[in-house]
Structure formats: structure tokens, C-alpha cells
Amino acid sequence: MPTRVIIYSGKGGTGKTTVSAATASLVASQGKRVLIMSSDPAHSLSDVMGQAISRDDLTPLAPNLFGLEIDTIYEMRKNMGGFQRFIASTYEGRGIDSSVAAELSNQPGMDEILSLNRLLLEYRSGNWDCIILDTAPTGNTLRLLAYPEMIIGGNTGKNFFRVYRGFSNFVRPFKNNAPNDDFFKEVNSLMEMMNDLSSFIVNDDVSVRLVLNPEKLPVMETKRAYTFLSLYGIRLDAVVVNKILPREKKLGAYFDYWVELQAKYLDDIEAAFNPMPIFRSILEDVEPIGIEKLRRVGEHLFADKTDPLAQFYDRPLVWVEDLPAQIGPDASKKVRRCLCVYIPFIDDHQELYITHLGTDVHVTAGRIQRNVSLPRILLNSELDNYYYENGVLKLEFAEKPPEVEEEIAWEDDPFFSRSGVN
């Protein structure tokens, strides 16, 4: 069986780490071999588990359960040391203090890429039935998931890298600060890594579960996260509502207000995310620290589901529909198809900007941007129209007419005479 990967994300303070650890503890108690990883720089996984967890070596936590807290600085130095040294020396050559230069050499987004790559390496090892990733707050997580596509990867980046490498090899005898072979080797490995990550993150075995509290701000942020994940083709299979106050207990006037307010937001969550499964976790009467308490939280959370590792929801995010043929005297005979991209929660006041460039369509919806690669069936088509309807961006394409080579009679060709002599 392939390794199941579950990524828990959500707004800071919603209880992602507790829900991640509870799921891992429950699955391990069912006899599955589980690795729980944390990419959050704050690293509260050790705290909730009640025991120290290594940054590099797998730490046994319970039967079938292992933990790992990814140290992104350590991973950066281990994998990109040559890259960092060149960047730092470049800054120092411009008069910047060495300690500041060392800090500036940590390029934005590189820590997220290396965290995700460690997840991929463990996935490929075949040692696990399940890997659960406890992430940083939503903003960093979305950046982590999108970076493989957003930065150096892609044909343009690769071509630029080849040109830059050739130029550097040429000028190296004349310049002391030209990049060395370690730099190019590591950048090339980085490009290959991001290509692998782009394919891995949309794998059928991988899904994201968003954790939120029944409050206004977490609900709004979860909707934005769902929009982002859908646009990037990343599967979201469940929503977990955490820290729900128990309704059956009389907690006094102060808490009665919050119970009623939570009930309102629970209705909003049901309306917004239906038919996606929504799991509810009631606030425990004891602090859930340690394997046994976390396992009980997991049992309560998945009480109506026999398998926490199931794909609870799997709707298509990008698909192609054939459009009906046009009729009437002005109708075109071109074949027409519609590329549908599921992007929920786009507000009416948010403008959509669509640009068709070669084999890609650039989509901008509010603050979200992405290049959507066209499927092969649309490569010989032109964007004709687009609109947003019921959570789906619809891009209508018309197939280009086949190119017909013009036949030129020999006698009409000025370069040839009738005798065929030029």
C-alpha cells in the first residue's frame, strides 16, 4: 500500500499541533506505522507529545509512532552550504558585515522547500503507512505548498540557469567572485527537487486538512486557504473545527454567550464547506498532553469514521468540458471546449484577470496568482471567453483552424522558368 500523507494547516492558535498529534496517536494505536513531522519553526510538537523530538534523527514516541521536528536552518546548511557561502561572500564583497551577510544568505522560501523535501524523502522511503505533517500557520503553509511552482522551477528558470552557468564558466578565470561548481551543483539539485515536489504535492496519496475554531477570523482565513489550495490543484479532503465549547454543560452567562456565538459560526461553516466532511472536536476537560490523552482526542474526533486515513473528499479541481456546437448563420465551425478551474469563495468585488500565453493561462483572483498549464487537448486553441460561476472559473477555448499550405503552380513561381531552370 502507498504511504498516506496528511498535512494539517490553519490559522495560528487553532490547535493544529494537537489535532495532528491526536490523529497520529490514534492511527499508530491501530497498528499502522506512523511518522509525525513538524515544519513549524515554533516546534510545539515536543510540548504536546510531552517528550523531546530530534531535528534530524527519527524519535520513537510510542509503539509504531515516530516523530521529527524539522530544523530548516540545519537542513539549509546540510543541503545548500555552497549556495549560502557564495551568496554570503557576494554580500561581504560589497562591504556588508559578515554576520549580516550570513543572515541574508538564507533566501526567502528556501526553508519551506527543504521542509517539504524532507517530507518527500520520507514518503519515498517506503517505511511508513502514514506521514502526518504539522505545519506553521496558514500563510507560511500556503507559501510552502506553492513555492515549488512559484519560484526557480519551470522552463524559463531552467533556461536562465543554463545561460548563467555558461557565462559564469567563461568569466571565472577573470573574476574571483564568480560562482563555483558547488553553487551550480546545488542550484541544479534544487531545480530537480522542486520539479519532484510539484508532482508530489498533487499526488493522490496527499491531502490537506484545515483546522479552525468557530470564530470569525479563522473562518475567513480558512475560506481563503481553500481558494488558494484549489487554484493550485492541491486536494483538501476535510475541515476540522477545534475547541468547541460543550453545549450540554451550564457554564454561566459569560460562556453561554460564547456557546451561542460558536453555534452561529458552526452553521456558517456547514453552509460554506458542505458537502466536504466537517469533523468537530469538543474542548477537553483536561489538557491533552501525552500520547494517551491525544489518542482519546483522536477517538472522539473520528468517532463516526472507521479510518482516519481515508480520502474523505475528492472532487475534481481542474477539468475540461466540451461545449455545445453553435447554431445560426453567424455560428463558427470551430471546436469549442471549456477549461474549468474550481476556485471557491471568490467575492463579487474581486476582479479576475486572465491572460493566455502559449501553453499557460495566468490567473489573478484578488491576491492569488497562478499559471495554469493547459492540457494537451487545448494546446491548439485560443482563449475566447471567461467567467466565474458557482465557485468555478470557466475558460472557453476555440480550436484554431488547421493551417493549409498554399499550393503554388510552377509557372507562377518567379524563381523558376517553365523549363525548370533557375
Secondary structure, DSSP 4 states (H G I P E B T S, - for coil): -PPEEEEEEESTTS-HHHHHHHHHHHHHHTT--EEEEE--TT--HHHHHTS---SSSPEEEETTEEEEE--HHHHHHHHSHHHHHHHHHHHHHTT--HHHHHHHTS-TTHHHHHHHHHHHHHHHHT--SEEEEE-S-HHHHHHHHHHHHHSS-SHHHHHHHHHHHHHHHHHTTT-TTS--HHHHHHHHHHHHHHHHHHHHTTSTTEEEEEEE-SSHHHHHHHHHHHHHHHHTT--EEEEEEEEEPPSSS---HHHHHHHHHHHHHHHHHHHHHTTS-EEEEEPPSS---SHHHHHHHHHHHTTT-S-TTS------SEEEEEPPPP-STT---S-EEEEEEE-TT--TTSPEEEEEETTEEEEEETTEEEEEEPPGGGTTEEEEEEEEETTEEEEEEEEPPPP-PPP--GGG-TT--TTS--
